[in-house]
Amino acid sequence: MTPEEPGKFGVEGKSFVIDDMKVDELRAELDRLGIEYPSTAKKPELIELLKESE
């Protein structure tokens, strides 16, 4: 079994991983998904955007 790559989403039941991510990881994932966010966004806002994108 291959370990999951950090920052990879789309698998059901993996939402809890988002809460453990650092701000720069959250921003990188949003960038990867092409989701725009304000540069002043705080961690809770970034988490919410990622969860909405799932």
LOLUM-306662 format. One record per residue (C-alpha): residue number from 1; y, x, z. Coordinates in Angstrom, 2 decimals. Layout:
<rs>
{n = NUM	north = Y	east = X	up = Z}
...
</rs>
This chain:
<rs>
{n = 1	north = 0.00	east = 0.00	up = 0.00}
{n = 2	north = 3.41	east = 1.34	up = -0.97}
{n = 3	north = 6.14	east = 1.20	up = 1.70}
{n = 4	north = 9.10	east = -0.98	up = 0.83}
{n = 5	north = 12.18	east = 0.76	up = -0.47}
{n = 6	north = 15.21	east = 0.39	up = 1.81}
{n = 7	north = 17.85	east = -1.94	up = 0.46}
{n = 8	north = 15.49	east = -3.91	up = -1.77}
{n = 9	north = 15.67	east = -7.68	up = -1.40}
{n = 10	north = 14.28	east = -10.79	up = -2.98}
{n = 11	north = 11.04	east = -10.94	up = -0.99}
{n = 12	north = 10.75	east = -14.07	up = 1.13}
{n = 13	north = 10.73	east = -13.48	up = 4.87}
{n = 14	north = 12.63	east = -10.21	up = 4.67}
{n = 15	north = 16.07	east = -11.57	up = 5.62}
{n = 16	north = 15.83	east = -9.99	up = 9.07}
{n = 17	north = 16.11	east = -6.55	up = 7.44}
{n = 18	north = 19.69	east = -7.34	up = 6.40}
{n = 19	north = 20.81	east = -7.61	up = 10.03}
{n = 20	north = 19.66	east = -4.04	up = 10.71}
{n = 21	north = 21.53	east = -2.50	up = 7.78}
{n = 22	north = 24.64	east = -0.35	up = 8.16}
{n = 23	north = 27.93	east = -1.42	up = 6.57}
{n = 24	north = 27.67	east = 1.17	up = 3.78}
{n = 25	north = 24.12	east = 0.01	up = 3.01}
{n = 26	north = 25.27	east = -3.61	up = 2.88}
{n = 27	north = 28.10	east = -2.69	up = 0.49}
{n = 28	north = 25.73	east = -0.67	up = -1.70}
{n = 29	north = 23.34	east = -3.62	up = -1.92}
{n = 30	north = 26.16	east = -6.03	up = -2.80}
{n = 31	north = 27.34	east = -3.60	up = -5.49}
{n = 32	north = 23.79	east = -3.34	up = -6.85}
{n = 33	north = 23.59	east = -7.13	up = -7.07}
{n = 34	north = 27.03	east = -7.34	up = -8.69}
{n = 35	north = 28.47	east = -9.41	up = -5.85}
{n = 36	north = 32.19	east = -8.98	up = -5.23}
{n = 37	north = 33.49	east = -8.71	up = -1.68}
{n = 38	north = 36.86	east = -7.87	up = -0.10}
{n = 39	north = 37.30	east = -4.21	up = 0.80}
{n = 40	north = 38.36	east = -5.35	up = 4.27}
{n = 41	north = 35.15	east = -7.35	up = 4.83}
{n = 42	north = 33.42	east = -6.67	up = 8.14}
{n = 43	north = 29.67	east = -6.41	up = 8.70}
{n = 44	north = 29.13	east = -10.13	up = 9.55}
{n = 45	north = 30.88	east = -11.17	up = 6.32}
{n = 46	north = 28.82	east = -8.73	up = 4.26}
{n = 47	north = 25.59	east = -9.97	up = 5.87}
{n = 48	north = 26.54	east = -13.57	up = 5.09}
{n = 49	north = 27.22	east = -12.72	up = 1.43}
{n = 50	north = 23.85	east = -11.01	up = 1.10}
{n = 51	north = 21.99	east = -13.87	up = 2.75}
{n = 52	north = 23.71	east = -16.37	up = 0.44}
{n = 53	north = 22.59	east = -14.34	up = -2.57}
{n = 54	north = 18.89	east = -14.60	up = -1.70}
</rs>
